[in-house]
């Protein structure tokens, strides 16, 4: 396998270390990786987080890194959206914040903090995972690390992916999904994953990737990484979320579907998800302030039943149905699902709908149970 060399790589300008994790393995690993970077120790990280949040000049915190203790649970059930079908996924929060700076990223409004935080009390995380899975052996868990951060973008300094792959390799009732727009995968290609890890990449049309995801790995590199992971025996996932309406969107999204199946065998694909641009109305001003060059807020966006701004329903249905058609033209067996949409939209776009969220969970679980 060829080594992937062009991954965007975060380098911290300064490292803040909370006393509670100063002796953790992860802290030691990161400090040793950057011995020349200035460090500051903190008795309580919440004071720093509050200060960074209130600072009007967010650039003061650009590329700063906080190593802190996760005080809440590491594992959370995806909250979903009322009256929409949810896949009942579990999120594993290893970090809060991302360095890729995508214009549409919901973290801009959800976290409202410019300071990238990595949770370094990994022993607590593994204890929590072990207790959850061992106490509920009859329940199957799909767990992912890509909600509050990108799963791989910091892995060149944390090397947590290799630990997670090893941890889940012998679990009968769970898989881990690593979802990314980055390509730091050299650590894990050689591992005995036992098909308990799904390697997933977020994709978009070429024009959106170049304009709205400019600090992420190029699409060709993401697809090359997916092919490397496929060659190593991993199941592969792809996520088109958010799909964004733009000039010639049909041509753009059709071409990326073609590029997927030029490199990836359909039988290697665990799932492909689709979701359209959506965000709380207050988020509109955040995008305009942070990314004045972006025009994604100029689309035909209306409040939905969840109070989020969404594309007019016929626009979403057309985007989803076209993508579904193009994917199924390559393989009728690839499982395609919608993220946070109603059963009505499912039926209009795909011609069918899961009965409810539990049914969608069952269908997805069956894709990765061994």
Secondary structure, 3 states (H helix, E strand, C coil): CCCCCCCCCCCCCEEEEEHHHCCCHHHHHHHHHCCCCEEEEECCHHHHHHHHHHCCCHHHHCCEEEEECCCCCCEEECCCCCCCECCCCEEECCEECCCCCCCCCCHHHHCCCCCEEEECCHHHHHHHHHHHHHHCCCCCEEEECCCCCCCCCCHHHHCHHHHHHHHHCCCCCEEEEEEECCCCCCCCCCCCCCCCEEEEEECCCHHHHHHHCCCCCCHHHHHHHHHHHHHCCCEEEEEEEEECCCCCHHHHHHHHHHHHHHHCCHHHEEEEEEEECEEECCHHHHHHHHCCCCCHHHCCEEECCCCEEEECHHHHHHHHHHHHHHHHHHCCCCCEEECCECHHHHHHHHCCCCCCHHHHHHHHHHHHCC
